């Protein structure tokens, strides 16, 4: 029995899905602890400014790496050594040109309207994001290379070093120093620079192939990347649009952004297992698609989607019971006592979380089938529905009911998340059904069969996915 447990544990620990999950879990925990420290270190207003720095930064990252990252993973996973050099060299040039264009736009706006940006809380982003964008390039390219190679052990170390270094520095600052949000931004940039320098020293980034540029490879990246970029931006807007629209309301302001960030953190936290499995499923599904192996594609799709749907149902049930404790642990007593009704906002996000696996794996499947255009259309419809719902909730409800408290408006902003999830679910399934014969009911039956036969698979040393 001991030998069996040892073999099973060793097999699970070395599995790519586990390594991906471990990387996402460890770095997400580091991010969560950083979030908790900053909530306590900064004033509510300054924390809102921090959110308004990281949220658009995440959106722009989606634009930059949306062009290159998914395309690199897809093409590197099926290329020989010589082709890899040209894909990497071409991707580096594309990435630097995109960053140069973004830098010109942001700094021009910062010079033209400095005071409105300062009043709205966006000045730090417009001034300092270009530097952040430059220092994050190398380690993100290393991540793409290792994802294509299904080497999630190295990805784990990259992400762990990146976030944990930031966590350690701000924790020491919290104990011994008094720093403001500007210094937090400088620390964030410095830790990303250290991560990239480490990856460059290890020659993990593909930077040495920058001279290998090929027009056809550039076109491959741009053709695939234009849709994956748009999809990534849309995905980021699904979460980020809420904070943007709330920040534009004089009635709500940065304080409401900070308050809304707490239940929003729940979604980021439960995305850890989902992102981990989606990251490992994508190169596997892409390989089956490029080999025209329909049966293998469906086996992998059901094998991932079904079991994870049940995991998220269990997570939602537990979260509904412990929702007050989540807010108390994350934000402290001041957030729960100031706005106790924030728990209702969290409940809406918990229900939204149950739908996430179905939506995410539908998108991964469409990308793997080389239909990123369909995935983009799905995400675009979801984003549009979310933005319309947010605008109505933040501005329309305040106009109709001026006495409505901000936390109630935040509740209706969260409800928009449920609406766009259902819309995306139906659109995505419709597109996927046209590409490959997928049965919605089989997702649940295959998931049930997975857990029913789990013990048997472990005993027979069969792969879990």
C-alpha positions in Angstrom: 0.0 0.0 0.0 2.8 2.4 0.9 4.6 1.6 -2.4 1.3 2.3 -4.3 0.8 5.6 -2.6 4.4 6.6 -3.2 4.2 5.8 -6.9 0.9 7.6 -7.2 2.2 10.7 -5.5 5.3 10.7 -7.6 3.3 10.4 -10.7 0.9 13.2 -9.8 3.7 15.5 -8.7 5.5 15.1 -12.1 2.3 15.4 -14.1 2.2 18.6 -16.3 -1.3 19.4 -15.0 -0.1 19.3 -11.4 3.0 21.4 -12.2 0.8 24.0 -13.9 -1.6 24.0 -11.0 1.2 24.2 -8.5 2.7 27.2 -10.3 -0.6 29.0 -10.5 -1.5 28.2 -6.9 1.8 29.3 -5.4 1.9 32.5 -7.4 -1.7 33.2 -6.8 -1.2 32.7 -3.1 1.7 35.1 -3.3 -0.5 37.5 -5.2 -3.3 37.1 -2.7 -1.0 37.8 0.3 0.4 40.9 -1.6 -3.2 42.0 -2.1 -4.0 41.7 1.6 -0.8 43.5 2.6 -1.5 46.4 0.2 -5.1 46.6 1.4 -3.8 47.2 4.9 -0.7 49.3 3.9 -2.5 51.8 1.6 -5.5 54.0 2.2 -8.7 53.1 0.5 -8.1 55.9 -2.0 -4.5 54.9 -2.8 -5.5 51.2 -3.1 -8.0 52.3 -5.7 -5.2 54.0 -7.6 -3.2 50.8 -7.4 -6.1 48.9 -8.9 -6.3 51.5 -11.6 -2.6 50.9 -12.4 -2.8 47.1 -12.5 -6.1 46.7 -14.3 -5.3 48.7 -17.4 -1.7 47.2 -17.3 -3.3 43.8 -17.5 -5.5 44.9 -20.4 -2.5 46.2 -22.3 -0.6 43.0 -21.6 -3.4 41.1 -23.1 -3.0 43.2 -26.2 0.7 42.8 -26.5 1.0 39.1 -25.6 -2.3 38.2 -27.3 -0.6 38.8 -30.6 2.4 36.6 -29.9 1.8 34.2 -27.0 -1.0 31.9 -28.2 0.5 31.9 -31.7 3.9 31.0 -30.3 2.5 28.1 -28.3 0.6 26.8 -31.2 3.4 27.0 -33.8 6.3 26.1 -31.5 4.5 22.9 -30.4 4.7 21.5 -33.9 7.9 23.0 -35.3 11.4 21.7 -35.7 14.5 23.4 -34.2 15.2 25.6 -37.2 11.6 26.9 -37.6 11.5 27.7 -33.8 14.4 30.1 -34.3 12.5 32.1 -36.9 9.2 32.0 -35.0 10.9 33.3 -31.9 12.9 36.0 -33.7 9.8 37.2 -35.6 7.8 37.2 -32.4 10.4 39.4 -30.6 10.3 42.0 -33.3 6.5 42.0 -33.4 6.4 42.4 -29.6 8.9 45.3 -29.5 7.1 47.2 -32.3 3.8 46.8 -30.5 5.3 48.1 -27.2 6.8 51.1 -29.1 3.4 52.1 -30.5 1.8 51.8 -27.1 4.5 53.9 -25.4 4.1 56.7 -27.9 0.3 56.8 -27.3 0.5 56.7 -23.5 3.2 59.3 -23.1 1.5 61.6 -25.6 -1.8 61.5 -23.7 0.1 62.0 -20.4 1.7 65.2 -21.8 -1.5 66.5 -23.3 -3.9 66.0 -20.3 -1.9 65.5 -17.1 -4.4 66.9 -14.7 -7.4 64.9 -15.8 -5.4 61.8 -15.6 -4.2 62.7 -12.1 -7.8 63.5 -10.9 -9.1 60.2 -12.3 -6.3 58.1 -10.7 -4.7 57.0 -14.0 -1.6 59.1 -14.1 0.7 56.4 -12.7 -0.4 54.0 -15.4 0.1 56.4 -18.3 3.6 57.4 -17.1 5.1 54.1 -15.8 3.4 51.3 -17.8 5.9 51.6 -20.8 8.8 50.8 -18.5 6.8 47.9 -16.9 5.9 46.6 -20.4 9.6 46.5 -21.5 10.9 44.7 -18.4 8.1 42.0 -18.6 8.9 41.0 -22.2 11.7 38.5 -21.6 10.1 36.4 -18.9 6.8 36.3 -20.8 8.5 34.9 -23.9 10.2 32.3 -21.7 6.8 31.3 -20.4 5.5 30.9 -24.0 8.4 28.6 -24.9 8.0 26.4 -21.9 4.2 26.2 -22.4 4.8 25.0 -25.9 7.2 22.4 -24.6 4.8 21.4 -21.8 7.7 22.2 -19.3 5.6 23.6 -16.5 8.3 23.1 -13.9 10.3 26.0 -15.3 7.1 28.1 -15.6 6.5 27.4 -11.9 9.9 28.8 -11.0 9.5 31.9 -13.2 6.2 32.9 -11.8 7.1 31.9 -8.2 10.2 34.1 -8.3 8.3 37.0 -9.9 5.5 37.3 -7.4 7.2 36.1 -4.3 10.0 38.7 -4.7 7.3 41.4 -4.8 5.6 39.9 -1.8 8.7 39.7 0.3 9.7 43.3 -0.4 6.3 44.9 0.4 5.9 42.7 3.5 9.2 44.1 4.8 8.1 47.6 3.9 4.7 47.0 5.7 6.6 46.0 8.9 9.3 48.6 8.9 8.6 51.4 6.5 5.8 53.8 5.4 5.5 53.8 1.6 3.0 55.2 -0.8 1.4 53.8 -4.0 4.2 55.4 -6.2 6.8 53.4 -4.3 4.7 50.2 -4.7 4.7 50.7 -8.4 8.5 51.1 -8.5 8.9 47.9 -6.5 6.6 46.1 -8.9 8.7 47.2 -11.9 11.9 46.3 -10.2 10.8 42.7 -9.3 9.6 42.2 -12.9 13.0 43.4 -14.1 14.8 41.0 -11.8 12.7 38.1 -13.2 13.5 39.0 -16.8 17.2 39.3 -16.1 17.2 35.9 -14.5 15.5 34.4 -17.6 17.9 36.2 -19.9 20.9 34.9 -17.9 19.5 31.3 -18.3 18.9 31.9 -22.1 15.3 30.9 -21.7 13.8 33.9 -23.6 14.7 33.2 -27.2 16.2 36.7 -27.4 19.3 35.3 -29.0 17.2 34.5 -32.1 16.1 38.1 -32.7 18.1 38.2 -35.9 16.2 35.3 -37.3 13.3 37.1 -38.9 11.1 35.6 -41.6 8.2 37.4 -43.3 6.1 34.3 -43.6 6.6 33.6 -39.9 5.7 37.1 -39.0 2.5 36.8 -41.1 1.7 33.5 -39.4 2.0 35.2 -36.0 0.0 38.2 -37.0 -2.7 36.3 -38.7 -3.3 34.0 -35.8 -2.4 36.6 -33.2 -4.9 39.3 -34.4 -7.8 37.2 -33.1 -6.1 35.8 -30.0 -5.1 39.4 -29.2 -8.7 40.6 -29.5 -9.9 37.6 -27.5 -7.4 38.3 -24.7 -8.4 42.0 -24.6 -12.0 41.0 -24.5 -11.3 38.5 -21.7 -9.5 41.2 -19.8 -12.3 43.7 -20.3 -14.8 41.1 -19.0 -13.1 41.6 -15.6 -11.5 45.0 -16.0 -14.4 46.9 -17.6 -16.2 46.8 -14.2 -13.4 48.7 -12.5 -13.0 51.1 -15.5 -16.7 52.1 -15.6 -16.9 52.4 -11.8 -13.9 54.7 -11.7 -15.5 57.1 -14.3 -18.4 57.7 -12.0 -18.0 60.7 -9.7 -20.6 59.1 -7.4 -18.6 55.9 -7.0 -14.9 56.9 -7.3 -11.7 55.0 -6.4 -13.1 53.9 -3.0 -15.8 51.9 -4.8 -13.1 50.4 -7.1 -11.2 49.3 -4.0 -14.4 47.8 -2.5 -15.3 45.9 -5.7 -11.8 44.6 -6.0 -12.4 42.3 -3.0 -15.1 40.0 -4.5 -13.4 40.3 -7.9 -10.3 38.7 -6.2 -12.4 35.7 -5.6 -12.7 35.1 -9.4 -9.0 35.5 -9.8 -8.4 33.0 -7.0 -10.7 30.3 -8.3 -9.3 30.8 -11.8 -6.1 29.1 -10.6 -7.1 25.5 -11.3 -9.0 26.5 -14.4 -6.1 28.4 -15.9 -3.7 25.6 -14.9 -5.8 22.9 -16.8 -6.5 25.2 -19.7 -2.8 25.9 -20.1 -1.9 22.2 -20.3 -4.9 21.3 -22.5 -4.2 23.9 -25.2 -1.0 22.4 -26.6 -2.5 18.9 -26.4 -5.7 20.0 -28.2 -3.6 21.9 -30.8 -1.5 18.8 -31.5 -4.7 16.7 -32.1 -6.1 19.4 -34.3 -3.0 19.7 -36.4 -2.9 15.9 -36.8 -6.7 15.8 -37.7 -7.3 13.4 -34.8 -10.9 14.1 -34.1 -11.4 11.3 -31.6 -8.3 12.3 -29.7 -9.4 15.9 -29.7 -12.8 15.0 -28.2 -11.3 12.7 -25.6 -9.0 15.5 -24.3 -11.8 18.1 -24.4 -14.3 15.9 -22.4 -11.5 14.7 -20.2 -10.7 18.2 -19.1 -14.0 20.0 -19.2 -16.2 17.3 -17.5 -14.2 16.8 -14.3 -13.4 20.5 -13.8 -17.1 21.4 -14.0 -17.8 19.3 -10.9 -14.8 20.8 -9.1 -16.2 24.3 -9.6 -19.7 23.2 -8.4 -18.1 22.1 -5.1 -16.0 25.2 -4.9 -19.2 27.3 -5.3 -21.1 25.5 -2.6 -18.2 25.9 -0.1 -17.8 29.5 -1.0 -21.4 30.4 -0.4 -21.1 29.1 3.1 -17.8 30.9 3.8 -18.3 34.2 1.8 -18.1 36.5 4.9 -14.9 34.9 6.1 -13.3 35.4 2.6 -14.0 39.2 2.8 -12.9 39.4 6.4 -9.6 37.6 5.8 -8.9 39.4 2.6 -9.8 43.0 3.4 -9.9 43.1 7.1 -12.6 44.3 9.5 -12.7 47.9 8.0 -14.1 46.7 4.7 -16.7 44.3 6.2 -18.0 46.8 8.8 -18.0 49.8 6.3 -20.0 47.9 3.7 -21.4 44.6 5.1 -23.6 44.2 2.0 -20.5 43.5 -0.1 -21.2 39.8 0.8 -24.1 39.9 -1.7 -21.8 41.1 -4.4 -19.5 38.1 -3.7 -22.5 35.7 -3.9 -23.1 36.8 -7.4 -19.5 36.2 -8.4 -19.7 32.7 -6.8 -22.6 31.8 -9.1 -20.7 33.3 -12.0 -17.7 31.1 -11.1 -19.7 27.9 -11.7 -20.1 28.8 -15.4 -16.4 29.5 -16.0 -15.1 26.0 -16.9 -17.7 25.6 -19.7 -16.9 28.9 -21.2 -13.1 28.7 -20.8 -12.7 25.3 -22.4 -15.1 26.2 -25.3 -12.7 29.0 -26.1 -9.6 26.8 -25.7 -11.1 24.3 -28.1 -11.9 26.9 -30.7 -8.4 28.3 -30.5 -7.0 24.8 -30.8 -9.0 24.1 -33.9 -7.4 27.2 -35.5 -10.7 29.2 -35.2 -9.6 32.1 -33.0 -11.9 34.3 -35.0 -14.9 32.4 -33.6 -13.5 32.6 -30.1 -13.1 36.3 -30.6 -16.7 36.7 -31.7 -17.8 34.9 -28.6 -15.7 37.0 -26.3 -16.8 40.2 -28.1 -20.4 39.5 -27.6 -19.8 38.8 -23.9 -17.7 41.9 -23.5 -20.4 44.1 -25.2 -23.1 42.7 -22.9 -21.0 43.3 -19.9 -20.1 46.9 -20.8 -23.8 47.7 -21.5 -24.8 46.1 -18.2 -22.1 48.0 -16.3 -23.0 51.4 -17.8 -26.7 50.9 -17.0 -25.9 49.8 -13.4 -23.3 52.5 -12.6 -24.9 55.5 -14.4 -28.5 54.5 -15.2 -29.4 53.2 -11.8 -27.8 56.2 -10.1 -29.8 58.6 -12.4 -33.1 56.7 -11.7 -32.5 56.2 -8.0 -30.1 58.9 -6.7 -30.3 57.6 -3.1 -29.2 54.1 -4.1 -26.0 53.2 -2.1 -22.8 52.5 -4.0 -22.7 48.9 -2.7 -26.1 48.2 -4.2 -25.0 49.5 -7.6 -21.9 47.2 -7.3 -24.3 44.3 -6.8 -26.0 45.0 -10.2 -22.6 45.4 -11.8 -21.8 41.9 -10.7 -25.2 40.6 -12.0 -24.0 41.7 -15.5 -21.3 39.1 -15.1 -23.9 36.3 -14.9 -25.7 37.7 -18.0 -22.5 37.8 -20.2 -21.5 34.3 -19.0 -24.7 32.8 -20.2 -24.5 34.6 -23.5 -20.9 33.5 -24.1 -21.8 29.9 -23.1 -24.5 29.6 -25.8 -22.5 31.4 -28.5 -19.3 29.4 -27.8 -21.1 26.1 -27.8 -22.9 27.0 -31.1 -19.6 27.8 -32.8 -17.8 24.7 -31.5 -20.7 22.4 -32.5 -20.2 23.6 -36.1 -16.5 22.7 -36.0 -16.7 19.3 -34.3 -19.4 17.0 -33.1 -19.4 17.9 -29.4 -22.3 16.9 -27.1 -23.1 19.2 -24.1 -24.6 16.4 -22.1 -21.5 14.3 -22.6 -19.4 16.9 -20.7 -21.3 16.0 -17.5 -21.5 12.3 -18.1 -17.8 12.1 -18.9 -17.0 14.1 -15.8 -19.0 11.7 -13.6 -17.3 8.7 -15.2 -13.9 10.3 -14.5 -14.5 10.4 -10.8 -16.1 7.0 -10.8 -13.1 5.4 -12.4 -10.4 7.6 -10.8 -9.3 4.9 -8.3 -9.0 2.4 -11.1 -6.9 4.7 -13.2 -4.5 5.4 -10.4 -4.1 1.7 -9.7 -3.5 0.9 -13.4 -1.1 3.9 -13.7 -3.2 5.3 -16.5 -2.9 9.0 -17.4 -5.5 11.1 -15.7 -6.1 13.4 -18.7 
